[in-house]
Amino acid sequence: MWSGASLRLEALDIDHALPWSARPCGDLWNLVLASRRVNQHEKRDQLPSAPTLAQAREPILAWWRTAWDADAALAEQF
């Protein structure tokens, strides 16, 4: 989500879009796919900047549709 690069399964992390340190929230809407390198070494517990969030908007919305809306039970909760 944050780098715009294609994600590979072997280098994938689940990241809190709004970090736990800023807002302790494990809700589904706050979980996104991220590059392990970016998540663990660049973003870490920092809030994404407004331009980064704007750039990630469409990939995040696509992720939500794919991950949560595709499953009826999750879509209802989400």
Distance bins in CASP14 RR format, pairs under 12 A and 6 or more apart:
PFRMAT RR
TARGET T0000
AUTHOR 0000-0000-0000
RMODE 2
METHOD distances of the structure
MODEL  1
1 7 0 0 0 0 1 0 0 0 0 0 0
1 12 0 0 0 0 0 1 0 0 0 0 0
1 13 0 0 0 0 0 1 0 0 0 0 0
1 14 0 0 0 0 0 1 0 0 0 0 0
1 15 1 0 0 1 0 0 0 0 0 0 0
1 16 0 0 0 0 0 1 0 0 0 0 0
1 17 1 0 0 1 0 0 0 0 0 0 0
1 30 0 0 0 0 0 1 0 0 0 0 0
1 31 0 0 0 0 0 1 0 0 0 0 0
1 32 1 0 1 0 0 0 0 0 0 0 0
1 33 1 0 0 1 0 0 0 0 0 0 0
1 34 1 0 1 0 0 0 0 0 0 0 0
1 35 0 0 0 0 1 0 0 0 0 0 0
1 38 0 0 0 0 1 0 0 0 0 0 0
1 39 0 0 0 0 1 0 0 0 0 0 0
1 43 0 0 0 0 1 0 0 0 0 0 0
1 48 0 0 0 0 1 0 0 0 0 0 0
1 52 0 0 0 0 1 0 0 0 0 0 0
1 53 0 0 0 0 1 0 0 0 0 0 0
1 54 0 0 0 0 0 1 0 0 0 0 0
1 55 0 0 0 0 1 0 0 0 0 0 0
1 56 1 0 1 0 0 0 0 0 0 0 0
1 57 0 0 0 0 1 0 0 0 0 0 0
1 58 0 0 0 0 1 0 0 0 0 0 0
1 59 1 0 1 0 0 0 0 0 0 0 0
1 60 1 0 1 0 0 0 0 0 0 0 0
1 61 0 0 0 0 0 1 0 0 0 0 0
1 62 0 0 0 0 1 0 0 0 0 0 0
1 63 1 0 0 1 0 0 0 0 0 0 0
1 64 0 0 0 0 0 1 0 0 0 0 0
2 13 0 0 0 0 0 1 0 0 0 0 0
2 15 1 0 0 1 0 0 0 0 0 0 0
2 16 0 0 0 0 0 1 0 0 0 0 0
2 17 0 0 0 0 1 0 0 0 0 0 0
2 19 0 0 0 0 0 1 0 0 0 0 0
2 32 0 0 0 0 1 0 0 0 0 0 0
2 33 0 0 0 0 1 0 0 0 0 0 0
2 34 1 0 1 0 0 0 0 0 0 0 0
2 35 1 0 0 1 0 0 0 0 0 0 0
2 36 0 0 0 0 0 1 0 0 0 0 0
2 37 0 0 0 0 0 1 0 0 0 0 0
2 38 1 0 1 0 0 0 0 0 0 0 0
2 39 1 0 0 1 0 0 0 0 0 0 0
2 40 0 0 0 0 0 1 0 0 0 0 0
2 41 0 0 0 0 0 1 0 0 0 0 0
2 42 1 0 0 1 0 0 0 0 0 0 0
2 43 1 0 1 0 0 0 0 0 0 0 0
2 44 0 0 0 0 0 1 0 0 0 0 0
2 46 0 0 0 0 0 1 0 0 0 0 0
2 47 0 0 0 0 0 1 0 0 0 0 0
2 48 1 0 0 1 0 0 0 0 0 0 0
2 49 0 0 0 0 1 0 0 0 0 0 0
2 51 0 0 0 0 0 1 0 0 0 0 0
2 52 1 0 0 1 0 0 0 0 0 0 0
2 53 0 0 0 0 1 0 0 0 0 0 0
2 54 0 0 0 0 0 1 0 0 0 0 0
2 55 0 0 0 0 1 0 0 0 0 0 0
2 56 1 0 0 1 0 0 0 0 0 0 0
2 57 0 0 0 0 0 1 0 0 0 0 0
2 59 0 0 0 0 1 0 0 0 0 0 0
2 60 0 0 0 0 0 1 0 0 0 0 0
3 11 0 0 0 0 0 1 0 0 0 0 0
3 13 0 0 0 0 0 1 0 0 0 0 0
3 15 0 0 0 0 0 1 0 0 0 0 0
3 32 0 0 0 0 0 1 0 0 0 0 0
3 33 0 0 0 0 0 1 0 0 0 0 0
3 34 1 0 0 1 0 0 0 0 0 0 0
3 35 1 0 1 0 0 0 0 0 0 0 0
3 36 0 0 0 0 0 1 0 0 0 0 0
3 37 0 0 0 0 1 0 0 0 0 0 0
3 38 1 0 1 0 0 0 0 0 0 0 0
3 39 0 0 0 0 1 0 0 0 0 0 0
3 41 0 0 0 0 0 1 0 0 0 0 0
3 42 0 0 0 0 1 0 0 0 0 0 0
3 43 0 0 0 0 1 0 0 0 0 0 0
3 48 0 0 0 0 0 1 0 0 0 0 0
3 52 0 0 0 0 1 0 0 0 0 0 0
3 55 0 0 0 0 1 0 0 0 0 0 0
3 56 0 0 0 0 1 0 0 0 0 0 0
3 59 0 0 0 0 0 1 0 0 0 0 0
4 32 0 0 0 0 0 1 0 0 0 0 0
4 33 0 0 0 0 0 1 0 0 0 0 0
4 34 0 0 0 0 0 1 0 0 0 0 0
4 35 0 0 0 0 1 0 0 0 0 0 0
4 38 0 0 0 0 1 0 0 0 0 0 0
4 52 0 0 0 0 0 1 0 0 0 0 0
4 55 1 0 0 1 0 0 0 0 0 0 0
4 56 1 0 0 1 0 0 0 0 0 0 0
4 57 0 0 0 0 0 1 0 0 0 0 0
4 58 0 0 0 0 0 1 0 0 0 0 0
4 59 1 0 0 1 0 0 0 0 0 0 0
4 60 0 0 0 0 0 1 0 0 0 0 0
4 62 0 0 0 0 0 1 0 0 0 0 0
5 11 0 0 0 0 1 0 0 0 0 0 0
5 12 0 0 0 0 0 1 0 0 0 0 0
5 33 0 0 0 0 0 1 0 0 0 0 0
5 34 0 0 0 0 0 1 0 0 0 0 0
5 35 1 0 0 1 0 0 0 0 0 0 0
5 36 0 0 0 0 0 1 0 0 0 0 0
5 37 0 0 0 0 1 0 0 0 0 0 0
5 38 0 0 0 0 1 0 0 0 0 0 0
5 56 0 0 0 0 0 1 0 0 0 0 0
5 59 0 0 0 0 0 1 0 0 0 0 0
6 12 0 0 0 0 0 1 0 0 0 0 0
6 33 0 0 0 0 0 1 0 0 0 0 0
6 35 0 0 0 0 1 0 0 0 0 0 0
6 59 0 0 0 0 0 1 0 0 0 0 0
7 13 0 0 0 0 1 0 0 0 0 0 0
7 14 0 0 0 0 0 1 0 0 0 0 0
7 15 0 0 0 0 0 1 0 0 0 0 0
7 32 0 0 0 0 0 1 0 0 0 0 0
7 33 1 0 1 0 0 0 0 0 0 0 0
7 34 1 0 0 1 0 0 0 0 0 0 0
7 35 1 0 0 1 0 0 0 0 0 0 0
7 36 0 0 0 0 1 0 0 0 0 0 0
7 37 0 0 0 0 0 1 0 0 0 0 0
7 38 0 0 0 0 1 0 0 0 0 0 0
7 39 0 0 0 0 0 1 0 0 0 0 0
7 59 0 0 0 0 1 0 0 0 0 0 0
7 63 0 0 0 0 0 1 0 0 0 0 0
8 33 0 0 0 0 0 1 0 0 0 0 0
8 34 0 0 0 0 0 1 0 0 0 0 0
8 35 0 0 0 0 1 0 0 0 0 0 0
8 36 0 0 0 0 1 0 0 0 0 0 0
8 37 0 0 0 0 0 1 0 0 0 0 0
9 33 0 0 0 0 0 1 0 0 0 0 0
9 35 0 0 0 0 0 1 0 0 0 0 0
9 36 0 0 0 0 0 1 0 0 0 0 0
10 35 0 0 0 0 0 1 0 0 0 0 0
10 36 0 0 0 0 1 0 0 0 0 0 0
10 37 0 0 0 0 0 1 0 0 0 0 0
11 33 0 0 0 0 0 1 0 0 0 0 0
11 34 0 0 0 0 1 0 0 0 0 0 0
11 35 1 0 0 1 0 0 0 0 0 0 0
11 36 1 0 1 0 0 0 0 0 0 0 0
11 37 1 0 0 1 0 0 0 0 0 0 0
11 38 0 0 0 0 1 0 0 0 0 0 0
11 39 0 0 0 0 1 0 0 0 0 0 0
11 40 0 0 0 0 0 1 0 0 0 0 0
11 41 0 0 0 0 0 1 0 0 0 0 0
12 32 0 0 0 0 0 1 0 0 0 0 0
12 33 1 0 0 1 0 0 0 0 0 0 0
12 34 1 0 0 1 0 0 0 0 0 0 0
12 35 1 0 0 1 0 0 0 0 0 0 0
12 36 1 0 0 1 0 0 0 0 0 0 0
12 37 0 0 0 0 0 1 0 0 0 0 0
12 38 0 0 0 0 0 1 0 0 0 0 0
12 39 0 0 0 0 1 0 0 0 0 0 0
12 40 0 0 0 0 0 1 0 0 0 0 0
12 63 0 0 0 0 0 1 0 0 0 0 0
13 31 0 0 0 0 0 1 0 0 0 0 0
13 32 0 0 0 0 1 0 0 0 0 0 0
13 33 1 0 0 1 0 0 0 0 0 0 0
13 34 1 0 1 0 0 0 0 0 0 0 0
13 35 1 0 0 1 0 0 0 0 0 0 0
13 36 1 0 1 0 0 0 0 0 0 0 0
13 37 0 0 0 0 1 0 0 0 0 0 0
13 38 0 0 0 0 1 0 0 0 0 0 0
13 39 1 0 1 0 0 0 0 0 0 0 0
13 40 1 0 0 1 0 0 0 0 0 0 0
13 41 0 0 0 0 0 1 0 0 0 0 0
13 42 0 0 0 0 0 1 0 0 0 0 0
13 43 0 0 0 0 1 0 0 0 0 0 0
13 44 0 0 0 0 0 1 0 0 0 0 0
14 26 0 0 0 0 0 1 0 0 0 0 0
14 28 0 0 0 0 0 1 0 0 0 0 0
14 30 0 0 0 0 0 1 0 0 0 0 0
14 31 1 0 1 0 0 0 0 0 0 0 0
14 32 1 0 0 1 0 0 0 0 0 0 0
14 33 1 0 0 1 0 0 0 0 0 0 0
14 34 1 0 0 1 0 0 0 0 0 0 0
14 35 0 0 0 0 0 1 0 0 0 0 0
14 36 0 0 0 0 1 0 0 0 0 0 0
14 39 0 0 0 0 1 0 0 0 0 0 0
14 40 0 0 0 0 0 1 0 0 0 0 0
14 63 0 0 0 0 0 1 0 0 0 0 0
14 67 0 0 0 0 0 1 0 0 0 0 0
15 26 0 0 0 0 0 1 0 0 0 0 0
15 30 0 0 0 0 1 0 0 0 0 0 0
15 31 1 0 0 1 0 0 0 0 0 0 0
15 32 1 0 1 0 0 0 0 0 0 0 0
15 33 1 0 0 1 0 0 0 0 0 0 0
15 34 1 1 0 0 0 0 0 0 0 0 0
15 35 0 0 0 0 1 0 0 0 0 0 0
15 36 0 0 0 0 1 0 0 0 0 0 0
15 37 0 0 0 0 0 1 0 0 0 0 0
15 38 0 0 0 0 1 0 0 0 0 0 0
15 39 1 0 1 0 0 0 0 0 0 0 0
15 40 0 0 0 0 1 0 0 0 0 0 0
15 42 0 0 0 0 0 1 0 0 0 0 0
15 43 1 0 0 1 0 0 0 0 0 0 0
15 44 0 0 0 0 1 0 0 0 0 0 0
15 45 0 0 0 0 0 1 0 0 0 0 0
15 46 0 0 0 0 0 1 0 0 0 0 0
15 48 0 0 0 0 1 0 0 0 0 0 0
15 56 0 0 0 0 0 1 0 0 0 0 0
15 60 0 0 0 0 0 1 0 0 0 0 0
15 63 0 0 0 0 0 1 0 0 0 0 0
16 22 0 0 0 0 1 0 0 0 0 0 0
16 23 0 0 0 0 1 0 0 0 0 0 0
16 24 0 0 0 0 1 0 0 0 0 0 0
16 25 1 0 0 1 0 0 0 0 0 0 0
16 26 1 0 0 1 0 0 0 0 0 0 0
16 27 0 0 0 0 1 0 0 0 0 0 0
16 28 0 0 0 0 0 1 0 0 0 0 0
16 29 0 0 0 0 0 1 0 0 0 0 0
16 30 1 0 1 0 0 0 0 0 0 0 0
16 31 1 0 0 1 0 0 0 0 0 0 0
16 32 1 0 0 1 0 0 0 0 0 0 0
16 33 0 0 0 0 0 1 0 0 0 0 0
16 34 0 0 0 0 1 0 0 0 0 0 0
16 39 0 0 0 0 1 0 0 0 0 0 0
16 43 0 0 0 0 1 0 0 0 0 0 0
16 44 0 0 0 0 0 1 0 0 0 0 0
16 45 0 0 0 0 1 0 0 0 0 0 0
16 46 0 0 0 0 0 1 0 0 0 0 0
16 47 0 0 0 0 0 1 0 0 0 0 0
16 48 0 0 0 0 0 1 0 0 0 0 0
17 23 0 0 0 0 1 0 0 0 0 0 0
17 25 0 0 0 0 1 0 0 0 0 0 0
17 26 0 0 0 0 0 1 0 0 0 0 0
17 27 0 0 0 0 0 1 0 0 0 0 0
17 28 0 0 0 0 0 1 0 0 0 0 0
17 29 0 0 0 0 1 0 0 0 0 0 0
17 30 1 0 1 0 0 0 0 0 0 0 0
17 31 1 0 0 1 0 0 0 0 0 0 0
17 32 1 0 1 0 0 0 0 0 0 0 0
17 33 0 0 0 0 0 1 0 0 0 0 0
17 34 0 0 0 0 1 0 0 0 0 0 0
17 39 0 0 0 0 0 1 0 0 0 0 0
17 43 0 0 0 0 1 0 0 0 0 0 0
17 46 0 0 0 0 0 1 0 0 0 0 0
17 47 0 0 0 0 1 0 0 0 0 0 0
17 48 1 0 0 1 0 0 0 0 0 0 0
17 52 0 0 0 0 0 1 0 0 0 0 0
17 53 0 0 0 0 1 0 0 0 0 0 0
17 56 0 0 0 0 1 0 0 0 0 0 0
17 57 0 0 0 0 0 1 0 0 0 0 0
17 59 0 0 0 0 0 1 0 0 0 0 0
17 60 1 0 0 1 0 0 0 0 0 0 0
17 61 0 0 0 0 0 1 0 0 0 0 0
17 63 0 0 0 0 0 1 0 0 0 0 0
17 64 0 0 0 0 0 1 0 0 0 0 0
18 24 0 0 0 0 1 0 0 0 0 0 0
18 25 1 0 0 1 0 0 0 0 0 0 0
18 26 0 0 0 0 1 0 0 0 0 0 0
18 27 0 0 0 0 1 0 0 0 0 0 0
18 29 0 0 0 0 1 0 0 0 0 0 0
18 30 1 0 1 0 0 0 0 0 0 0 0
18 31 0 0 0 0 0 1 0 0 0 0 0
18 32 0 0 0 0 0 1 0 0 0 0 0
18 43 0 0 0 0 0 1 0 0 0 0 0
18 45 0 0 0 0 0 1 0 0 0 0 0
18 46 0 0 0 0 0 1 0 0 0 0 0
18 47 1 0 0 1 0 0 0 0 0 0 0
18 48 0 0 0 0 1 0 0 0 0 0 0
18 53 0 0 0 0 1 0 0 0 0 0 0
18 60 0 0 0 0 0 1 0 0 0 0 0
19 25 0 0 0 0 1 0 0 0 0 0 0
19 26 0 0 0 0 0 1 0 0 0 0 0
19 30 0 0 0 0 1 0 0 0 0 0 0
19 31 0 0 0 0 0 1 0 0 0 0 0
19 32 0 0 0 0 0 1 0 0 0 0 0
19 34 0 0 0 0 0 1 0 0 0 0 0
19 39 0 0 0 0 0 1 0 0 0 0 0
19 43 1 0 0 1 0 0 0 0 0 0 0
19 44 1 0 0 1 0 0 0 0 0 0 0
19 45 1 0 1 0 0 0 0 0 0 0 0
19 46 1 0 0 1 0 0 0 0 0 0 0
19 47 1 0 0 1 0 0 0 0 0 0 0
19 48 0 0 0 0 1 0 0 0 0 0 0
20 26 1 0 0 1 0 0 0 0 0 0 0
20 27 0 0 0 0 0 1 0 0 0 0 0
20 30 0 0 0 0 1 0 0 0 0 0 0
20 31 0 0 0 0 0 1 0 0 0 0 0
20 44 0 0 0 0 0 1 0 0 0 0 0
20 45 1 0 0 1 0 0 0 0 0 0 0
20 46 0 0 0 0 0 1 0 0 0 0 0
20 47 0 0 0 0 0 1 0 0 0 0 0
21 43 0 0 0 0 0 1 0 0 0 0 0
21 44 0 0 0 0 1 0 0 0 0 0 0
21 45 1 0 1 0 0 0 0 0 0 0 0
21 46 0 0 0 0 1 0 0 0 0 0 0
21 47 0 0 0 0 1 0 0 0 0 0 0
22 30 0 0 0 0 0 1 0 0 0 0 0
22 43 0 0 0 0 0 1 0 0 0 0 0
22 44 0 0 0 0 0 1 0 0 0 0 0
22 45 1 0 0 1 0 0 0 0 0 0 0
22 46 0 0 0 0 1 0 0 0 0 0 0
22 47 1 0 1 0 0 0 0 0 0 0 0
22 48 0 0 0 0 0 1 0 0 0 0 0
23 29 0 0 0 0 0 1 0 0 0 0 0
23 30 1 0 0 1 0 0 0 0 0 0 0
23 45 0 0 0 0 0 1 0 0 0 0 0
23 47 0 0 0 0 1 0 0 0 0 0 0
24 30 0 0 0 0 1 0 0 0 0 0 0
24 45 0 0 0 0 0 1 0 0 0 0 0
25 31 0 0 0 0 1 0 0 0 0 0 0
26 32 0 0 0 0 0 1 0 0 0 0 0
27 64 0 0 0 0 0 1 0 0 0 0 0
27 68 0 0 0 0 0 1 0 0 0 0 0
27 74 0 0 0 0 0 1 0 0 0 0 0
27 77 0 0 0 0 1 0 0 0 0 0 0
27 78 0 0 0 0 1 0 0 0 0 0 0
28 60 0 0 0 0 0 1 0 0 0 0 0
28 63 0 0 0 0 0 1 0 0 0 0 0
28 64 0 0 0 0 1 0 0 0 0 0 0
28 67 1 0 0 1 0 0 0 0 0 0 0
28 68 1 0 1 0 0 0 0 0 0 0 0
28 69 0 0 0 0 0 1 0 0 0 0 0
28 71 0 0 0 0 0 1 0 0 0 0 0
28 73 0 0 0 0 0 1 0 0 0 0 0
28 74 1 0 0 1 0 0 0 0 0 0 0
28 75 0 0 0 0 0 1 0 0 0 0 0
28 76 0 0 0 0 0 1 0 0 0 0 0
28 77 1 0 0 1 0 0 0 0 0 0 0
28 78 1 0 1 0 0 0 0 0 0 0 0
29 60 0 0 0 0 1 0 0 0 0 0 0
29 61 0 0 0 0 0 1 0 0 0 0 0
29 63 0 0 0 0 0 1 0 0 0 0 0
29 64 1 0 0 1 0 0 0 0 0 0 0
29 67 0 0 0 0 0 1 0 0 0 0 0
29 68 0 0 0 0 1 0 0 0 0 0 0
29 69 0 0 0 0 0 1 0 0 0 0 0
29 74 0 0 0 0 0 1 0 0 0 0 0
29 77 0 0 0 0 0 1 0 0 0 0 0
29 78 1 0 0 1 0 0 0 0 0 0 0
30 48 0 0 0 0 0 1 0 0 0 0 0
30 60 0 0 0 0 0 1 0 0 0 0 0
30 63 0 0 0 0 0 1 0 0 0 0 0
30 64 0 0 0 0 0 1 0 0 0 0 0
30 68 0 0 0 0 0 1 0 0 0 0 0
30 78 0 0 0 0 0 1 0 0 0 0 0
31 39 0 0 0 0 0 1 0 0 0 0 0
31 60 0 0 0 0 0 1 0 0 0 0 0
31 63 0 0 0 0 1 0 0 0 0 0 0
31 64 0 0 0 0 1 0 0 0 0 0 0
31 67 0 0 0 0 1 0 0 0 0 0 0
31 68 0 0 0 0 1 0 0 0 0 0 0
31 74 0 0 0 0 0 1 0 0 0 0 0
31 78 0 0 0 0 0 1 0 0 0 0 0
32 38 0 0 0 0 0 1 0 0 0 0 0
32 39 0 0 0 0 1 0 0 0 0 0 0
32 43 0 0 0 0 0 1 0 0 0 0 0
32 48 0 0 0 0 1 0 0 0 0 0 0
32 52 0 0 0 0 0 1 0 0 0 0 0
32 53 0 0 0 0 0 1 0 0 0 0 0
32 56 1 0 0 1 0 0 0 0 0 0 0
32 57 0 0 0 0 0 1 0 0 0 0 0
32 59 0 0 0 0 1 0 0 0 0 0 0
32 60 1 0 1 0 0 0 0 0 0 0 0
32 61 0 0 0 0 0 1 0 0 0 0 0
32 62 0 0 0 0 0 1 0 0 0 0 0
32 63 1 0 1 0 0 0 0 0 0 0 0
32 64 0 0 0 0 1 0 0 0 0 0 0
32 66 0 0 0 0 0 1 0 0 0 0 0
32 67 0 0 0 0 1 0 0 0 0 0 0
32 68 0 0 0 0 0 1 0 0 0 0 0
33 39 0 0 0 0 1 0 0 0 0 0 0
33 56 0 0 0 0 0 1 0 0 0 0 0
33 59 0 0 0 0 1 0 0 0 0 0 0
33 60 0 0 0 0 1 0 0 0 0 0 0
33 62 0 0 0 0 0 1 0 0 0 0 0
33 63 1 0 1 0 0 0 0 0 0 0 0
33 64 0 0 0 0 0 1 0 0 0 0 0
33 66 0 0 0 0 1 0 0 0 0 0 0
33 67 0 0 0 0 1 0 0 0 0 0 0
34 40 0 0 0 0 1 0 0 0 0 0 0
34 41 0 0 0 0 0 1 0 0 0 0 0
34 42 0 0 0 0 1 0 0 0 0 0 0
34 43 1 0 0 1 0 0 0 0 0 0 0
34 44 0 0 0 0 0 1 0 0 0 0 0
34 48 0 0 0 0 0 1 0 0 0 0 0
34 52 0 0 0 0 0 1 0 0 0 0 0
34 56 0 0 0 0 1 0 0 0 0 0 0
34 59 0 0 0 0 0 1 0 0 0 0 0
34 60 0 0 0 0 0 1 0 0 0 0 0
34 63 0 0 0 0 0 1 0 0 0 0 0
35 41 0 0 0 0 1 0 0 0 0 0 0
35 42 0 0 0 0 1 0 0 0 0 0 0
35 43 0 0 0 0 1 0 0 0 0 0 0
35 59 0 0 0 0 0 1 0 0 0 0 0
36 42 0 0 0 0 0 1 0 0 0 0 0
36 43 0 0 0 0 0 1 0 0 0 0 0
36 44 0 0 0 0 0 1 0 0 0 0 0
37 43 0 0 0 0 1 0 0 0 0 0 0
37 44 0 0 0 0 0 1 0 0 0 0 0
38 44 0 0 0 0 1 0 0 0 0 0 0
38 46 0 0 0 0 0 1 0 0 0 0 0
38 48 0 0 0 0 0 1 0 0 0 0 0
38 52 0 0 0 0 0 1 0 0 0 0 0
38 56 0 0 0 0 0 1 0 0 0 0 0
39 45 0 0 0 0 0 1 0 0 0 0 0
39 46 0 0 0 0 0 1 0 0 0 0 0
39 48 0 0 0 0 0 1 0 0 0 0 0
42 48 0 0 0 0 0 1 0 0 0 0 0
42 49 0 0 0 0 0 1 0 0 0 0 0
42 52 0 0 0 0 0 1 0 0 0 0 0
43 49 0 0 0 0 0 1 0 0 0 0 0
43 52 0 0 0 0 1 0 0 0 0 0 0
43 53 0 0 0 0 0 1 0 0 0 0 0
43 56 0 0 0 0 0 1 0 0 0 0 0
46 52 0 0 0 0 1 0 0 0 0 0 0
47 53 0 0 0 0 1 0 0 0 0 0 0
48 54 0 0 0 0 1 0 0 0 0 0 0
48 55 0 0 0 0 1 0 0 0 0 0 0
48 56 1 0 0 1 0 0 0 0 0 0 0
48 57 0 0 0 0 0 1 0 0 0 0 0
48 60 0 0 0 0 0 1 0 0 0 0 0
49 55 0 0 0 0 1 0 0 0 0 0 0
49 56 0 0 0 0 0 1 0 0 0 0 0
50 56 0 0 0 0 0 1 0 0 0 0 0
50 57 0 0 0 0 0 1 0 0 0 0 0
51 57 0 0 0 0 0 1 0 0 0 0 0
52 59 0 0 0 0 0 1 0 0 0 0 0
52 60 0 0 0 0 0 1 0 0 0 0 0
53 59 0 0 0 0 0 1 0 0 0 0 0
53 60 0 0 0 0 1 0 0 0 0 0 0
53 61 0 0 0 0 0 1 0 0 0 0 0
54 60 0 0 0 0 0 1 0 0 0 0 0
56 62 0 0 0 0 0 1 0 0 0 0 0
56 63 0 0 0 0 1 0 0 0 0 0 0
56 64 0 0 0 0 0 1 0 0 0 0 0
57 63 0 0 0 0 0 1 0 0 0 0 0
57 64 0 0 0 0 0 1 0 0 0 0 0
58 64 0 0 0 0 0 1 0 0 0 0 0
58 65 0 0 0 0 0 1 0 0 0 0 0
59 65 0 0 0 0 0 1 0 0 0 0 0
59 66 0 0 0 0 0 1 0 0 0 0 0
59 67 0 0 0 0 0 1 0 0 0 0 0
60 66 0 0 0 0 0 1 0 0 0 0 0
60 67 0 0 0 0 0 1 0 0 0 0 0
60 68 0 0 0 0 0 1 0 0 0 0 0
61 67 0 0 0 0 0 1 0 0 0 0 0
61 68 0 0 0 0 0 1 0 0 0 0 0
61 69 0 0 0 0 0 1 0 0 0 0 0
62 68 0 0 0 0 0 1 0 0 0 0 0
62 69 0 0 0 0 0 1 0 0 0 0 0
62 70 0 0 0 0 0 1 0 0 0 0 0
63 69 0 0 0 0 0 1 0 0 0 0 0
63 70 0 0 0 0 0 1 0 0 0 0 0
63 78 0 0 0 0 0 1 0 0 0 0 0
64 70 0 0 0 0 1 0 0 0 0 0 0
64 71 0 0 0 0 0 1 0 0 0 0 0
64 74 0 0 0 0 1 0 0 0 0 0 0
64 75 0 0 0 0 1 0 0 0 0 0 0
64 78 1 0 0 1 0 0 0 0 0 0 0
65 71 0 0 0 0 0 1 0 0 0 0 0
65 74 0 0 0 0 0 1 0 0 0 0 0
65 75 0 0 0 0 1 0 0 0 0 0 0
65 78 0 0 0 0 1 0 0 0 0 0 0
66 74 0 0 0 0 0 1 0 0 0 0 0
66 75 0 0 0 0 0 1 0 0 0 0 0
66 78 0 0 0 0 0 1 0 0 0 0 0
67 74 1 0 0 1 0 0 0 0 0 0 0
67 75 0 0 0 0 1 0 0 0 0 0 0
67 78 0 0 0 0 1 0 0 0 0 0 0
68 74 1 0 1 0 0 0 0 0 0 0 0
68 75 1 0 1 0 0 0 0 0 0 0 0
68 76 0 0 0 0 1 0 0 0 0 0 0
68 77 1 0 0 1 0 0 0 0 0 0 0
68 78 1 0 1 0 0 0 0 0 0 0 0
69 75 1 0 1 0 0 0 0 0 0 0 0
69 76 0 0 0 0 1 0 0 0 0 0 0
69 77 0 0 0 0 0 1 0 0 0 0 0
69 78 1 0 0 1 0 0 0 0 0 0 0
70 78 0 0 0 0 0 1 0 0 0 0 0
71 77 0 0 0 0 1 0 0 0 0 0 0
71 78 0 0 0 0 1 0 0 0 0 0 0
72 78 0 0 0 0 0 1 0 0 0 0 0
END
